[in-house]
Amino acid sequence: MSARPPQQWTPSFNPWIIAASVMLATFMEVLDTSVANVALPHIAGNLSATPEEATWVLTSYLVSNAIILPAANWLGRFFGRKRFLIVCIVIFTVSSALCGAAGSLGLLIVARIAQGAGGGALQPIAQAVLMESFPAEKRGSAMAVFGLGVVVAPIIGPTLGGWITDNYSWRWIFYINIPIGILAVLMARTFVEDPPYIRDQRPGRIDYIGFGLMAVALGAMQLVLDKGQEEEWFASSFITWFVITATIAAIVFVIWELRSSDPIVDLRVLTNRNFAVGTSLMIVLGIVLYGTIALLPLFLQTLMGYPALESGLAVSPRGFGAVASMLIVGRLINRIRGRYLVLFGFSVLSYAIYMFSKINLEISVSSIVWPNIISGFAMGFIFVPLTTMALGTLANEQMGNASGVFNLMRNTGGSVGIAIVTTFLARGAQIHQAALVSHLTPYDPAFQERMKQLASGFAMRGGSVVAQQQANAGVYGILVRQATVLSYIDVFRLLSFLCLLCIPAVFLFERVKKKAGPVAMH
């Protein structure tokens, strides 16, 4: 597709009205990636699920979101961007209503999968509409507004989700999408239009086999990650068979896509060194980012006893740090090489996550807020230059496919990260519990003294036998809480170390030469 037709065509409405129309839908979708995090303990309790099972609410959304991303560009051309955008908003809105009405965890996960499929295409389609609607000299401003909306949504997401959960019900974090979705559909129908070159083109046949193989590989992989801990991993034939299925589907997918003349995901783009390195780092960033976002609300609510609203307020400052750093990076990116900005970002992110490993059961809220602000500040130094370097050495005609792969890997990294940290958390708590229980012996003076104190306190309310049982239960409860805290510390240290491992890879980037025209940033 050449750059000339977009410059000749101008939309019928003011581009900023069109921007508001597509941003409303995108804001709603991005908000939903973080609004459910603080409600997970409530969802788990209400639907009789474990904390590990409740995280499927997040991972199922991310996987279906990731599967649809590579096909978004083709589907937009096939159906028309306007029609496809409206259909996606409708799917997202209807599935949001189904999420709120779900009576079991299984139904909620199915509804979240549908919601992720509808939401997966909203961001790339919205970006394409903005790039087409604005003249070349104003596209930078349009992308800045788009980026600001994508950053602001996660800031208010945890706080809004916490407030709704505390004052109404976790179900209303999904029901709130219904009026927003209806308004977004009406605005899209009224103001968004397809350019002539979109209406007249013939996109060709879709790569159904490639799409199916990708869906099977990602779906089977996520099922293994979500159910592995519960099924004792390879001790279960169920897990073993799904690992085999995911592996075979992934291998066949790669072979098929490399041999296909019109692949749904052109994997040849990974032969570009900058893009391969950038994609690898984006996977790690997805693991770290989504892993910490999943862990913190669980820690604050299950161990610290924070209400959902306070939990959201403690996590939200990450977005303020991101906004501040993006303003700074915007001024530095043309003066300092991108690799040094990314190096600085990963170093600061590693330090911020290591700060989380200093947690205990007596910390104040500031011990969570400040590491969140610092980690958010680090994100701006990673995201912007990493995207610029990864896509900067590609030809313009490769941008659409490369953007889909880039976002696919970020979401895949996120779903893998959530599954890994929850598994490590559960396993680590068991290991620490086994180590700590060795100190609960009649020969340990501290243990004996604590038991006497608890037993004498309970004896005032009942008999000595009951008091002894209650004292044992009390000590065991303390042990479980301490073992779980130690497991959280281990996971945060692991994520911090993972960030440090990214630093040497930064020096593999080649210098990006400036291109003549504007490049769409995804």
C-alpha positions, 0 to 999 in steps of 0.5 A, spaced: 500 500 500 503 506 497 503 512 502 499 517 496 492 515 497 491 516 504 494 523 503 489 525 497 483 522 501 480 527 507 475 524 512 468 528 512 468 529 519 473 533 524 479 528 525 479 529 533 472 527 533 474 521 529 479 520 534 474 521 540 470 515 537 476 510 536 479 512 543 473 511 547 473 503 545 480 503 546 480 506 553 474 501 555 479 495 552 485 497 556 481 499 562 479 492 562 486 489 562 487 492 569 480 493 572 479 486 574 486 485 578 484 488 584 477 484 584 481 477 583 480 475 591 473 477 591 472 473 584 475 467 587 471 467 594 464 468 590 465 463 585 469 458 590 476 458 586 483 458 589 487 464 587 491 460 582 484 459 579 482 466 579 488 468 575 485 464 569 480 470 569 486 474 566 490 469 562 484 467 558 483 474 556 490 475 554 491 469 550 485 470 546 487 477 545 494 475 543 491 470 538 486 475 534 492 480 534 495 478 528 489 477 524 486 484 525 490 487 520 487 482 515 480 482 518 480 490 517 481 489 510 476 484 509 470 486 512 472 494 512 475 497 518 469 501 520 464 495 520 470 490 523 471 496 529 463 496 530 463 488 530 469 488 535 466 493 540 459 489 540 463 483 541 466 486 547 460 489 550 456 483 550 461 479 553 462 484 558 455 483 560 456 475 560 462 476 564 458 480 569 452 475 569 457 469 570 455 464 575 461 459 575 468 460 574 468 456 567 463 461 565 466 467 567 473 464 563 469 463 557 466 470 557 473 473 558 475 469 552 470 472 548 471 479 551 479 478 549 477 476 542 473 482 541 478 487 544 484 484 541 483 488 534 481 494 537 488 497 539 491 496 532 484 498 528 484 504 532 491 506 530 490 505 523 484 509 523 487 515 526 493 514 522 488 515 516 484 520 518 490 525 520 494 529 515 501 527 516 504 533 519 499 531 525 499 524 526 505 525 531 500 529 535 494 524 534 499 518 536 501 522 543 493 522 544 492 515 543 498 513 547 496 518 553 489 514 553 493 507 553 497 510 559 491 513 563 487 507 563 491 502 567 492 508 572 485 509 574 483 501 572 485 498 579 482 504 583 476 504 579 475 496 580 477 497 587 472 502 588 466 498 584 468 492 588 468 495 595 461 499 594 457 494 589 460 488 587 466 485 582 460 484 577 459 491 576 467 492 573 464 488 567 457 491 567 460 498 566 462 497 559 455 496 557 453 503 556 460 505 554 460 500 549 453 502 546 456 510 546 462 507 542 458 503 537 454 510 536 460 514 535 463 509 530 457 508 526 456 516 525 463 519 525 468 513 522 468 511 515 473 507 510 477 510 505 476 509 498 483 504 498 480 500 504 473 499 500 476 497 494 481 493 495 481 485 495 485 482 501 485 475 498 484 469 502 486 468 510 491 463 512 485 459 516 490 453 517 496 458 520 490 461 524 488 455 527 495 452 528 497 458 532 490 458 536 491 451 538 499 452 540 497 458 544 491 455 547 494 448 549 500 452 552 496 456 556 492 450 559 498 447 561 501 453 565 494 454 568 493 447 570 500 445 571 501 446 578 494 443 580 495 437 576 502 436 579 505 438 572 508 432 568 505 427 573 499 428 570 497 425 563 493 430 561 498 435 562 503 431 558 498 430 552 497 438 552 505 439 552 505 435 546 499 438 543 502 445 544 509 443 541 507 439 535 502 445 533 507 450 534 513 446 530 507 445 524 505 453 525 512 455 524 514 450 518 507 452 515 508 460 516 515 460 513 512 456 506 506 459 505 505 465 500 500 469 504 502 467 511 497 470 517 504 471 521 510 473 517 515 470 521 520 472 516 520 478 519 524 475 525 530 475 521 531 482 522 536 483 528 533 489 531 526 486 531 528 479 533 532 482 539 526 487 541 521 482 540 525 477 545 525 483 550 518 485 549 516 477 551 521 478 558 517 485 559 510 482 558 512 477 564 515 482 568 510 487 567 503 482 568 507 478 573 507 484 578 501 487 576 498 480 578 502 479 584 501 485 588 493 486 589 493 478 591 499 480 597 495 486 599 488 483 600 490 476 602 496 477 607 495 485 608 488 485 609 487 491 604 480 493 601 480 492 594 479 500 593 486 501 597 489 495 594 487 499 587 490 506 590 497 502 592 498 499 585 495 505 580 501 510 581 505 506 576 501 509 571 504 516 574 511 514 573 510 512 566 507 518 564 512 522 567 518 518 564 514 518 557 514 526 557 522 526 558 523 520 553 520 524 548 525 529 549 531 525 549 529 519 544 532 524 538 539 526 542 541 519 546 541 512 542 535 508 544 540 502 547 542 507 552 535 509 554 533 501 554 539 499 558 537 505 563 530 503 563 531 495 565 536 497 570 531 502 574 526 496 573 530 491 576 531 496 582 524 497 583 522 490 583 527 488 588 524 493 592 518 489 593 522 483 595 523 488 602 516 486 604 513 484 610 507 483 614 508 490 617 510 494 611 506 501 610 502 503 603 508 507 601 513 501 601 508 499 595 507 506 592 514 508 591 516 502 588 510 502 583 512 509 581 519 507 580 517 501 576 512 505 572 518 511 570 522 505 568 517 503 563 517 509 559 524 508 558 523 501 555 517 501 551 518 507 547 525 506 545 524 499 544 519 499 539 522 505 535 529 500 535 525 494 534 520 497 528 525 502 526 529 498 521 523 494 517 520 496 511 514 500 511 510 495 508 512 490 513 510 494 519 503 492 519 505 484 520 511 486 525 506 490 529 501 484 530 507 480 532 510 485 537 503 485 540 502 478 540 509 476 544 507 482 549 501 479 551 504 471 550 509 474 555 504 477 560 500 470 560 506 466 561 508 471 566 502 470 570 502 463 570 509 462 572 509 467 578 502 464 581 505 457 580 512 459 583 508 463 589 504 456 590 510 452 590 515 456 594 510 457 600 509 449 600 517 449 600 518 455 606 512 452 610 516 445 610 522 449 612 519 453 617 515 447 620 521 444 623 522 449 628 515 448 631 518 442 636 518 442 643 525 443 644 524 450 641 524 455 646 521 461 642 515 456 640 514 453 647 513 460 649 509 463 644 504 456 645 504 458 652 502 465 651 496 463 646 494 457 650 493 462 656 489 467 652 484 462 649 483 458 656 480 464 658 474 463 653 474 455 654 477 449 656 484 447 656 483 442 651 480 447 646 485 452 648 491 448 646 487 446 639 486 454 638 493 455 640 496 450 635 491 453 629 493 460 631 501 458 630 500 454 624 496 460 621 502 465 622 507 459 619 502 459 613 502 467 612 510 467 613 511 462 608 507 465 603 511 472 604 517 469 603 515 466 597 513 473 594 520 475 596 523 469 592 518 471 586 520 478 586 527 477 586 527 472 580 523 478 576 528 483 578 534 478 576 530 477 569 530 484 568 538 484 569 539 479 564 536 483 559 541 488 559 546 485 555 541 484 550 540 491 549 547 492 546 545 487 540 541 493 537 543 496 531 543 503 530 536 506 527 537 510 521 531 516 520 526 514 515 523 519 510 516 518 512 512 518 518 512 511 521 506 508 525 508 506 532 504 500 535 
